[in-house]
């Protein structure tokens, strides 16, 4: 019987057979090469070039959603016009910043968005890659965020302005910067102004704060007076005692 002898090849640095005193024989090497060419031996790792940033992940991760763009990419869908760069990475012209949350969702099934990212940006990417479950999650998160914002109670700042009868029309028509007329109260006093008796009124106006610091509005006039909480008496501007904030910073209660 003829003996079969293996003709050894020199070992490649760091390859199979290195450090064992010899390399693989030609016959064995050819067999391993044929094995590597089998369809089932396709690398499980996929390299993506998203907007100039590289991402390395597995085919299993990208194939989580069979209807997604990334699934079709891994299946080499002929209908997809996807190019590769010089490193063999798939080229995707999208924002890499927002691709991170999408890829992480495919990895562990959880939606994690950094505080410096907008949910709408993640939604755009989820819709581009056609990941249905992620689209639903992001939309739910946006609705929850908007609901919390709308439930924040709106605060108002009130002012009480003392004016004469002839000044009413001008005062109401010149209100600006978000101030609204709330109530007009006659203080039941009059005095002679020239040859006519002039009645005096207290005009209550209000303004929404919109989460901005109090006191941003300018003083309407030097005649502005603020009702003292508890006693109902008007105090002149500049006479607020005890180091309290100026009148425009007082949130008054009891007006409807």
Sine and cosine of phi, psi and omega as CSV:
sin_phi,cos_phi,sin_psi,cos_psi,sin_omega,cos_omega
0.00,0.00,0.73,-0.68,-0.01,-1.00
-0.95,0.30,0.63,-0.78,0.02,-1.00
-1.00,0.00,0.64,-0.77,0.06,-1.00
-1.00,-0.09,0.84,-0.54,0.03,-1.00
-0.92,-0.38,0.69,-0.73,0.05,-1.00
-1.00,0.02,0.76,-0.65,0.09,-1.00
-1.00,-0.03,0.94,-0.33,-0.11,-0.99
-0.97,0.25,0.61,-0.79,0.12,-0.99
-0.99,-0.14,0.52,-0.85,0.06,-1.00
-0.89,0.46,0.66,-0.75,-0.04,-1.00
-0.93,0.36,0.63,-0.78,0.10,-0.99
-0.98,0.19,0.61,-0.79,0.00,-1.00
-0.83,0.55,0.85,-0.53,0.03,-1.00
0.98,0.22,0.00,1.00,-0.04,-1.00
-1.00,-0.05,-0.13,-0.99,0.01,-1.00
-0.90,0.43,0.72,-0.69,0.01,-1.00
1.00,-0.08,-0.23,0.97,0.02,-1.00
-0.92,0.38,0.71,-0.70,0.02,-1.00
0.99,0.14,0.05,1.00,0.01,-1.00
-0.94,-0.33,0.18,0.98,0.04,-1.00
1.00,0.01,0.05,1.00,0.00,-1.00
0.02,-1.00,0.07,-1.00,0.00,-1.00
-0.96,-0.27,-0.27,-0.96,0.04,-1.00
-1.00,0.08,0.49,-0.87,0.07,-1.00
-0.97,0.24,0.29,-0.96,-0.04,-1.00
-0.87,0.49,-0.65,0.76,-0.03,-1.00
-0.91,0.42,-0.72,0.70,0.01,-1.00
-0.91,0.41,-0.63,0.78,0.00,-1.00
-0.89,0.46,-0.66,0.76,0.02,-1.00
-0.90,0.43,-0.61,0.79,0.01,-1.00
-0.91,0.41,-0.67,0.74,0.03,-1.00
-0.92,0.40,-0.58,0.81,0.03,-1.00
-0.90,0.44,-0.66,0.75,0.04,-1.00
-0.91,0.42,-0.60,0.80,0.02,-1.00
-0.90,0.44,-0.63,0.78,-0.02,-1.00
-0.92,0.39,-0.39,0.92,-0.03,-1.00
-1.00,0.06,-0.10,0.99,0.00,-1.00
-0.91,0.41,0.52,-0.85,-0.03,-1.00
-0.85,0.52,-0.56,0.83,-0.04,-1.00
-0.96,0.30,-0.14,0.99,-0.06,-1.00
-0.99,-0.12,0.23,0.97,0.02,-1.00
-0.86,0.50,0.67,-0.75,-0.05,-1.00
-0.85,0.53,0.66,-0.75,0.01,-1.00
-0.99,0.16,-0.18,0.98,-0.04,-1.00
-1.00,-0.08,0.64,-0.77,0.00,-1.00
-0.79,-0.61,0.71,-0.71,-0.01,-1.00
-0.94,-0.33,0.78,-0.63,-0.02,-1.00
-0.88,-0.48,0.66,-0.75,0.11,-0.99
-0.93,-0.37,0.99,-0.10,-0.06,-1.00
-0.98,-0.20,0.96,-0.28,0.02,-1.00
0.84,0.54,0.52,0.86,0.02,-1.00
1.00,-0.06,-0.08,1.00,0.04,-1.00
-0.95,-0.32,0.73,-0.69,-0.06,-1.00
-1.00,-0.02,0.66,-0.75,0.09,-1.00
-0.79,-0.61,0.71,-0.71,0.04,-1.00
-0.89,-0.46,0.84,-0.55,-0.02,-1.00
-0.52,-0.86,-0.03,-1.00,-0.04,-1.00
-0.98,-0.19,0.38,-0.93,0.08,-1.00
-0.88,0.47,-0.59,0.81,0.00,-1.00
-0.87,0.50,-0.66,0.75,0.02,-1.00
-0.90,0.43,-0.73,0.69,-0.05,-1.00
-0.94,0.35,-0.32,0.95,-0.05,-1.00
-0.99,-0.15,0.29,0.96,-0.01,-1.00
-0.86,0.51,-0.66,0.75,-0.02,-1.00
-0.94,-0.34,0.95,-0.31,-0.06,-1.00
-0.89,0.46,-0.29,0.96,-0.02,-1.00
-0.99,-0.15,0.05,1.00,-0.10,-0.99
-1.00,0.09,0.31,-0.95,0.08,-1.00
-0.88,0.48,-0.64,0.77,-0.05,-1.00
-0.93,0.37,-0.56,0.83,0.07,-1.00
-0.89,0.45,-0.72,0.69,0.01,-1.00
-0.90,0.44,-0.55,0.83,0.03,-1.00
-0.89,0.45,-0.69,0.73,-0.01,-1.00
-0.93,0.36,-0.44,0.90,0.00,-1.00
-1.00,0.03,0.12,0.99,-0.01,-1.00
0.81,0.59,0.75,0.66,0.00,-1.00
-0.87,0.49,0.85,-0.52,-0.03,-1.00
-0.91,0.42,-0.33,0.94,0.02,-1.00
-0.97,0.23,-0.23,0.97,0.02,-1.00
-1.00,-0.01,0.79,-0.61,0.04,-1.00
-1.00,-0.07,0.97,0.26,-0.08,-1.00
-0.94,-0.33,0.85,-0.52,0.04,-1.00
-1.00,-0.07,0.24,-0.97,0.09,-1.00
-0.85,-0.52,0.51,-0.86,0.05,-1.00
-1.00,0.08,-0.13,-0.99,-0.07,-1.00
-0.92,0.39,-0.31,0.95,0.02,-1.00
-1.00,-0.03,-0.05,1.00,-0.03,-1.00
1.00,0.00,0.10,1.00,0.00,-1.00
-0.99,0.13,0.62,-0.79,0.06,-1.00
-0.93,0.38,0.73,-0.68,0.00,-1.00
-1.00,0.00,0.83,-0.56,0.04,-1.00
-0.77,-0.64,0.88,-0.48,-0.06,-1.00
-1.00,0.04,0.96,0.26,0.03,-1.00
-0.66,-0.75,0.18,-0.98,-0.01,-1.00
-0.96,0.28,0.89,-0.46,-0.02,-1.00
-0.92,0.39,-0.43,0.90,-0.02,-1.00
-0.88,0.48,-0.65,0.76,-0.04,-1.00
-1.00,-0.02,-0.11,0.99,0.07,-1.00
-0.97,0.24,-0.47,0.88,0.00,-1.00
-0.81,0.58,-0.81,0.59,0.03,-1.00
-0.87,0.50,-0.54,0.84,0.02,-1.00
-0.92,0.40,-0.74,0.68,-0.01,-1.00
-0.91,0.42,-0.66,0.76,0.02,-1.00
-0.91,0.42,-0.57,0.82,0.06,-1.00
-0.89,0.46,-0.66,0.75,0.03,-1.00
-0.92,0.40,-0.46,0.89,-0.02,-1.00
-0.97,0.25,-0.73,0.69,-0.12,-0.99
-0.80,-0.59,-0.02,1.00,0.09,-1.00
0.98,0.21,0.23,0.97,0.00,-1.00
-0.89,-0.46,0.58,-0.81,0.03,-1.00
-1.00,-0.04,0.93,-0.36,0.01,-1.00
-0.83,-0.55,0.89,-0.45,-0.03,-1.00
-0.84,-0.54,0.83,-0.55,0.05,-1.00
-0.89,0.45,0.44,-0.90,-0.07,-1.00
-0.89,0.45,-0.43,0.90,-0.03,-1.00
-1.00,0.06,0.09,1.00,0.02,-1.00
-0.94,-0.34,0.58,-0.82,0.02,-1.00
-1.00,0.00,0.67,-0.74,0.03,-1.00
-0.86,0.50,-0.56,0.83,0.00,-1.00
-0.89,0.45,-0.56,0.83,0.04,-1.00
-0.92,0.40,-0.66,0.75,0.05,-1.00
-0.91,0.41,-0.60,0.80,0.02,-1.00
-0.89,0.46,-0.65,0.76,0.03,-1.00
-0.85,0.52,-0.69,0.73,-0.01,-1.00
-0.94,0.34,-0.64,0.77,0.02,-1.00
-0.88,0.48,-0.62,0.79,0.02,-1.00
-0.95,0.31,-0.59,0.81,0.03,-1.00
-0.90,0.44,-0.71,0.70,-0.01,-1.00
-0.99,0.14,-0.06,1.00,0.07,-1.00
0.84,0.54,0.77,0.63,0.05,-1.00
-0.98,-0.20,0.99,-0.11,-0.19,-0.98
-0.86,0.51,-0.74,0.68,-0.05,-1.00
-0.90,0.43,-0.59,0.81,0.02,-1.00
-0.94,0.34,-0.61,0.79,0.04,-1.00
-0.85,0.53,-0.71,0.70,0.00,-1.00
-0.89,0.45,-0.69,0.72,-0.01,-1.00
-0.87,0.49,-0.72,0.70,-0.04,-1.00
-0.92,0.39,-0.65,0.76,0.03,-1.00
-0.89,0.45,-0.64,0.77,0.05,-1.00
-0.89,0.46,-0.63,0.77,-0.01,-1.00
-0.92,0.39,-0.62,0.79,0.03,-1.00
-0.91,0.40,-0.68,0.74,0.03,-1.00
-0.89,0.45,-0.65,0.76,0.02,-1.00
-0.90,0.44,-0.67,0.74,0.03,-1.00
-0.89,0.46,-0.73,0.69,-0.02,-1.00
-0.91,0.41,-0.56,0.83,0.01,-1.00
-0.91,0.41,-0.67,0.75,0.02,-1.00
-0.90,0.43,-0.62,0.78,-0.01,-1.00
-0.91,0.42,-0.66,0.75,-0.04,-1.00
-0.95,0.30,-0.35,0.94,-0.03,-1.00
-1.00,0.06,-0.10,1.00,0.03,-1.00
-0.93,0.38,0.84,-0.54,-0.03,-1.00
-0.89,0.45,0.69,-0.73,0.00,-1.00
-1.00,0.08,0.79,-0.62,0.03,-1.00
-0.99,-0.10,0.51,-0.86,0.02,-1.00
-0.82,-0.57,0.53,-0.85,0.17,-0.98
-0.92,-0.39,0.71,-0.71,-0.05,-1.00
-0.92,-0.39,0.52,-0.85,0.10,-0.99
-0.75,-0.67,0.57,-0.82,0.08,-1.00
-0.90,-0.43,0.90,-0.44,-0.05,-1.00
-0.95,-0.32,0.77,-0.64,0.05,-1.00
-1.00,-0.08,0.77,-0.64,-0.04,-1.00
-0.52,-0.85,0.28,-0.96,0.06,-1.00
-1.00,0.02,0.27,-0.96,-0.08,-1.00
-0.85,0.53,-0.68,0.74,-0.06,-1.00
-0.95,0.31,-0.25,0.97,-0.01,-1.00
-1.00,-0.04,-0.16,0.99,-0.11,-0.99
-0.86,0.52,-0.79,0.62,-0.08,-1.00
-0.87,0.50,-0.71,0.70,-0.02,-1.00
-0.91,0.41,-0.64,0.77,-0.05,-1.00
-0.91,0.41,-0.71,0.71,-0.02,-1.00
-0.92,0.39,-0.62,0.78,-0.06,-1.00
-0.96,0.27,-0.35,0.94,-0.05,-1.00
-0.98,-0.20,0.10,0.99,0.04,-1.00
-0.92,0.39,0.66,-0.76,-0.04,-1.00
-0.54,-0.84,-0.15,-0.99,0.05,-1.00
0.84,0.55,0.57,0.82,0.10,-0.99
1.00,0.02,-0.03,1.00,0.02,-1.00
-0.96,0.26,0.69,-0.73,0.00,-1.00
-0.82,-0.57,0.58,-0.81,0.04,-1.00
-0.96,0.28,0.74,-0.67,-0.03,-1.00
-0.92,-0.40,-0.76,0.65,-0.14,-0.99
-0.37,-0.93,0.55,-0.83,0.06,-1.00
-0.86,-0.50,0.81,-0.58,-0.06,-1.00
-0.83,-0.56,0.82,-0.58,0.07,-1.00
-0.99,0.17,0.75,-0.66,-0.01,-1.00
-1.00,-0.01,0.06,1.00,0.15,-0.99
0.93,0.37,0.43,0.90,0.03,-1.00
-0.78,-0.63,0.42,-0.91,0.04,-1.00
-0.53,-0.85,0.38,-0.92,0.04,-1.00
-0.53,-0.85,0.30,-0.96,-0.03,-1.00
-0.97,0.24,0.79,-0.61,0.09,-1.00
-0.81,-0.59,0.99,-0.14,-0.17,-0.99
0.97,0.26,-0.84,-0.54,0.01,-1.00
-0.97,-0.26,0.10,0.99,-0.06,-1.00
-0.88,-0.48,0.51,-0.86,0.12,-0.99
-0.99,0.10,0.79,-0.62,-0.04,-1.00
-0.93,-0.36,0.88,-0.48,0.08,-1.00
-0.98,0.22,0.45,-0.89,0.01,-1.00
-0.90,-0.43,0.52,-0.85,-0.04,-1.00
-0.71,-0.70,0.40,-0.92,0.20,-0.98
-0.95,-0.30,0.84,-0.55,-0.01,-1.00
-0.95,-0.30,0.87,-0.49,-0.01,-1.00
-1.00,-0.09,0.83,-0.56,0.04,-1.00
-0.83,-0.56,0.39,-0.92,-0.04,-1.00
-0.66,-0.75,0.29,-0.96,0.02,-1.00
-0.48,-0.88,0.68,-0.73,0.07,-1.00
-0.97,0.25,0.60,-0.80,-0.07,-1.00
-0.99,0.10,-0.56,0.83,0.01,-1.00
0.81,0.59,0.69,0.73,0.09,-1.00
0.86,0.52,0.43,0.90,0.08,-1.00
-0.96,-0.27,0.40,-0.92,-0.01,-1.00
-0.86,0.51,0.57,-0.82,0.05,-1.00
-0.89,0.45,0.40,-0.92,0.15,-0.99
0.99,0.13,0.31,0.95,-0.01,-1.00
-0.99,0.13,-0.38,0.93,-0.03,-1.00
-0.98,0.20,0.47,-0.88,0.01,-1.00
-0.99,0.17,0.34,-0.94,-0.01,-1.00
-0.95,0.31,0.82,-0.57,-0.05,-1.00
-0.87,0.50,-0.70,0.71,-0.01,-1.00
-0.30,-0.95,0.21,-0.98,0.00,-1.00
-0.96,0.27,-0.16,0.99,0.00,-1.00
-1.00,-0.06,0.05,1.00,-0.04,-1.00
-0.89,0.46,0.69,-0.73,0.03,-1.00
-0.75,-0.66,0.53,-0.85,-0.03,-1.00
-0.90,-0.44,0.74,-0.67,-0.02,-1.00
-0.94,0.33,0.78,-0.63,0.01,-1.00
-0.95,0.30,0.86,-0.50,-0.03,-1.00
-0.89,0.45,0.80,-0.60,0.05,-1.00
0.96,-0.27,-0.66,0.75,-0.03,-1.00
-0.95,-0.30,-0.35,0.94,0.05,-1.00
0.97,0.23,0.10,1.00,-0.02,-1.00
-1.00,0.02,0.65,-0.76,0.02,-1.00
-0.97,0.23,0.68,-0.73,0.07,-1.00
-0.91,-0.42,0.68,-0.74,-0.03,-1.00
-0.94,0.34,0.48,-0.88,0.06,-1.00
-0.88,0.48,0.66,-0.75,-0.02,-1.00
1.00,-0.03,-0.18,0.98,-0.02,-1.00
-0.95,-0.32,0.30,0.95,-0.02,-1.00
-0.95,0.32,0.86,-0.51,-0.14,-0.99
-1.00,0.09,0.21,-0.98,0.19,-0.98
0.95,0.30,0.27,0.96,0.03,-1.00
0.94,0.34,0.35,0.94,0.02,-1.00
-0.95,0.32,0.28,-0.96,0.01,-1.00
-0.87,0.49,0.36,-0.93,0.03,-1.00
-0.89,0.45,0.26,-0.96,-0.14,-0.99
-0.81,0.59,-0.64,0.77,-0.07,-1.00
-0.92,0.38,-0.17,0.99,0.01,-1.00
-0.99,-0.16,-0.01,1.00,-0.01,-1.00
-1.00,0.06,0.82,-0.58,0.10,-0.99
-1.00,-0.05,0.94,-0.33,-0.09,-1.00
-1.00,0.01,0.53,-0.85,-0.01,-1.00
-0.89,-0.46,0.34,-0.94,0.10,-1.00
0.98,-0.17,-0.02,1.00,0.04,-1.00
-0.98,-0.21,0.60,-0.80,0.01,-1.00
-0.87,-0.49,0.00,0.00,0.00,0.00
